Amino acid sequence: PYSKAYSFPLETGKTIQTIYQPFDKLSHGNYLVKVFVVDSKGKRLSEKQRSFVISPLSFMAHPPVISKFLKSDNAFLLYMMMANQYEKKEDVSAAERYFEKAYQMNRQYPSLLKMYGYFLLNQKKYDKLFEVIKGLEINPKEQFAYNSLKGKAMFYRENYQLAIEVLLKANKLYDSDASVLNTLGYAFLKIGNKAEAIRAFEASIKVRKGQSKIIKIYNELKNEK
């Protein structure tokens, strides 16, 4: 049997009254039910209607819905979502196209700038990354993201000393990001500072367990001392 519960406050305001109506003879399908609350004389005090589905399945899948009335000044959010989906599908060209469309519509939205920034970092498009993260640079709340992205890009551009300076700023703001600590460790190795590299890798291992590659490098460095 199926049932539907209806709850409404009594006039006294002291409690909520719940009524259960059984639907044990309905076949599977879509239904619209109307409920009337009447007094002792049959006068309607209130009425509501609600649609519902009776299904043989324990879980009903619902198709995604995209609003046709998305405000023009927020349309960039749709492009951002599409870019994210294309990136997950590894369609780099489409992802970049929609990220750029979103970016041209809004160059200040932090979530967009960070998503686009990490995408560009993965694609090794550092000049464009530096352009995009300017919107993070002027945002006091996004200094960790700005320095993290900039520092990593500097590292991959082999500007190790500047990468260290920028990543240290990021680590000072938030000292529990393993990717920042690992990049710091590699940068210190590149300039020959094994002691600081060991410190960075050790901190990373404490933050994130199971990093077999980092643990191996850390142990090798410790044994060289």
C-alpha positions as CSV (number, residue, x, y, z in Angstrom):
1,P,0.0,0.0,0.0
2,Y,1.0,3.6,-0.6
3,S,0.1,6.6,1.5
4,K,0.5,10.4,1.5
5,A,1.0,12.5,4.6
6,Y,-0.5,16.0,5.0
7,S,0.5,18.3,7.8
8,F,-1.1,21.6,8.8
9,P,-1.2,23.8,11.9
10,L,-4.4,23.9,14.0
11,E,-6.0,27.3,14.7
12,T,-4.9,27.0,18.3
13,G,-1.3,27.0,17.1
14,K,-0.5,24.3,19.7
15,T,0.3,21.4,17.4
16,I,0.6,20.1,13.9
17,Q,-2.1,17.7,12.7
18,T,-1.0,15.0,10.3
19,I,-3.4,13.0,8.2
20,Y,-2.4,9.8,6.2
21,Q,-4.4,8.9,3.2
22,P,-3.8,5.4,1.8
23,F,-3.4,4.8,-2.0
24,D,-3.3,1.1,-2.1
25,K,-5.4,0.5,-5.2
26,L,-3.6,2.9,-7.6
27,S,-1.5,1.5,-10.4
28,H,1.9,2.8,-11.4
29,G,1.8,6.3,-13.0
30,N,1.6,10.0,-12.5
31,Y,-1.1,11.5,-10.4
32,L,-2.5,14.8,-9.2
33,V,-4.2,14.9,-5.8
34,K,-6.4,17.7,-4.4
35,V,-6.9,18.0,-0.7
36,F,-9.6,20.1,1.0
37,V,-9.8,21.0,4.7
38,V,-13.4,21.5,5.7
39,D,-15.1,22.4,8.9
40,S,-18.0,20.5,10.6
41,K,-20.5,22.1,8.2
42,G,-18.6,21.1,5.1
43,K,-17.3,24.6,4.4
44,R,-13.9,24.6,2.7
45,L,-11.3,26.3,4.8
46,S,-8.2,25.5,2.7
47,E,-7.3,23.5,-0.4
48,K,-4.0,22.5,-2.1
49,Q,-3.0,20.2,-4.9
50,R,0.2,18.2,-5.4
51,S,1.5,15.9,-8.1
52,F,3.1,12.6,-7.3
53,V,4.4,9.4,-8.9
54,I,3.8,5.8,-8.0
55,S,6.7,3.7,-9.3
56,P,7.8,0.0,-9.0
57,L,11.3,1.4,-8.6
58,S,12.9,2.3,-5.3
59,F,14.6,5.3,-6.9
60,M,13.3,7.7,-9.5
61,A,15.9,9.3,-11.8
62,H,15.1,12.9,-12.7
63,P,16.5,14.6,-15.9
64,P,18.5,17.8,-15.3
65,V,16.7,21.0,-15.8
66,I,18.2,24.1,-17.3
67,S,16.3,27.3,-16.7
68,K,15.3,29.2,-19.9
69,F,15.1,32.4,-17.9
70,L,18.7,32.7,-16.8
71,K,19.5,36.3,-16.2
72,S,21.8,37.8,-18.9
73,D,24.3,39.0,-16.3
74,N,24.6,35.4,-14.9
75,A,24.8,33.6,-18.2
76,F,28.5,33.1,-17.6
77,L,27.6,30.5,-15.0
78,L,26.1,28.3,-17.7
79,Y,29.3,28.5,-19.8
80,M,31.3,27.8,-16.7
81,M,29.3,24.6,-16.0
82,M,29.6,23.5,-19.6
83,A,33.4,24.1,-19.6
84,N,33.6,22.0,-16.4
85,Q,31.7,19.1,-18.0
86,Y,33.8,19.2,-21.1
87,E,36.9,19.2,-19.0
88,K,35.7,16.0,-17.2
89,K,35.1,14.4,-20.6
90,E,38.7,15.4,-21.6
91,D,37.4,17.5,-24.5
92,V,40.1,20.2,-24.0
93,S,39.1,22.3,-27.0
94,A,35.5,22.6,-26.0
95,A,36.3,23.2,-22.3
96,E,38.7,26.0,-23.2
97,R,36.1,27.6,-25.5
98,Y,33.5,27.7,-22.9
99,F,35.8,28.8,-20.1
100,E,36.9,31.7,-22.3
101,K,33.2,32.6,-23.0
102,A,32.5,32.7,-19.3
103,Y,35.6,34.7,-18.6
104,Q,34.8,37.3,-21.2
105,M,31.5,37.8,-19.5
106,N,32.8,38.0,-16.0
107,R,36.4,38.5,-15.1
108,Q,35.9,38.8,-11.3
109,Y,34.0,35.7,-10.3
110,P,36.4,33.8,-8.0
111,S,35.1,30.3,-8.7
112,L,35.4,30.8,-12.4
113,L,38.9,32.3,-12.2
114,K,40.1,29.4,-10.1
115,M,38.6,26.7,-12.3
116,Y,39.9,28.4,-15.5
117,G,43.2,28.9,-13.8
118,Y,43.8,25.3,-12.9
119,F,42.6,24.3,-16.4
120,L,45.2,26.6,-17.9
121,L,47.9,25.3,-15.5
122,N,47.2,21.7,-16.6
123,Q,47.3,22.8,-20.3
124,K,50.6,24.6,-19.7
125,K,49.2,27.9,-20.9
126,Y,50.9,30.1,-18.4
127,D,50.6,33.5,-20.1
128,K,46.9,33.2,-20.2
129,L,46.8,31.9,-16.6
130,F,48.7,35.0,-15.4
131,E,46.0,37.1,-17.2
132,V,43.1,35.2,-15.7
133,I,44.3,35.2,-12.1
134,K,44.7,39.0,-12.0
135,G,41.1,39.0,-10.8
136,L,42.2,36.9,-7.8
137,E,45.1,39.1,-7.1
138,I,42.9,42.1,-6.3
139,N,40.5,40.0,-4.1
140,P,41.7,39.9,-0.4
141,K,39.8,36.6,0.1
142,E,41.5,34.8,-2.7
143,Q,45.2,35.4,-1.9
144,F,45.9,31.7,-1.3
145,A,44.4,30.6,-4.6
146,Y,46.3,33.5,-6.4
147,N,49.7,32.7,-4.9
148,S,49.2,28.9,-5.3
149,L,48.4,29.1,-9.0
150,K,51.1,31.7,-9.7
151,G,53.7,29.8,-7.8
152,K,53.0,26.6,-9.5
153,A,53.1,28.3,-12.9
154,M,56.4,29.9,-12.0
155,F,57.8,26.4,-11.1
156,Y,56.8,24.9,-14.4
157,R,58.4,27.8,-16.1
158,E,61.6,26.9,-14.3
159,N,61.7,30.2,-12.4
160,Y,62.3,28.3,-9.2
161,Q,63.4,31.1,-6.9
162,L,60.4,33.2,-7.6
163,A,58.2,30.1,-7.4
164,I,59.5,29.5,-3.9
165,E,58.8,33.1,-2.8
166,V,55.3,33.0,-4.1
167,L,54.5,29.5,-2.8
168,L,55.8,30.4,0.7
169,K,53.2,33.2,0.7
170,A,50.5,30.7,-0.1
171,N,51.7,28.3,2.5
172,K,51.8,31.0,5.1
173,L,48.1,31.7,4.4
174,Y,47.2,27.9,4.5
175,D,49.9,25.4,5.5
176,S,47.9,22.2,4.8
177,D,47.8,22.0,1.1
178,A,49.8,19.0,-0.1
179,S,50.1,20.2,-3.7
180,V,51.7,23.5,-2.6
181,L,54.1,21.8,-0.2
182,N,55.1,19.3,-2.8
183,T,55.8,22.0,-5.4
184,L,57.8,23.8,-2.8
185,G,59.8,20.6,-2.1
186,Y,60.6,20.1,-5.8
187,A,61.5,23.8,-6.2
188,F,63.9,23.6,-3.3
189,L,65.5,20.6,-4.8
190,K,66.0,22.4,-8.1
191,I,68.1,25.1,-6.4
192,G,70.0,22.5,-4.3
193,N,68.4,23.2,-0.9
194,K,67.8,19.7,0.3
195,A,67.2,20.6,3.9
196,E,64.2,22.8,3.0
197,A,63.0,20.2,0.4
198,I,62.9,17.6,3.2
199,R,60.9,19.9,5.4
200,A,58.4,20.6,2.7
201,F,57.9,16.9,1.8
202,E,57.7,15.9,5.4
203,A,54.9,18.5,6.0
204,S,53.1,17.2,2.9
205,I,53.3,13.6,4.0
206,K,51.7,14.6,7.4
207,V,48.9,16.4,5.6
208,R,48.1,13.7,3.0
209,K,48.7,10.1,3.7
210,G,49.6,7.5,1.0
211,Q,51.7,9.6,-1.3
212,S,54.1,6.8,-2.3
213,K,56.1,8.9,-4.7
214,I,56.7,11.8,-2.2
215,I,57.5,9.3,0.5
216,K,60.1,7.6,-1.7
217,I,61.7,11.0,-2.5
218,Y,61.6,12.0,1.2
219,N,63.3,8.8,2.4
220,E,66.0,9.0,-0.3
221,L,66.8,12.6,0.7
222,K,66.9,11.6,4.4
223,N,69.3,8.8,3.6
224,E,71.6,11.1,1.7
225,K,72.2,13.3,4.7
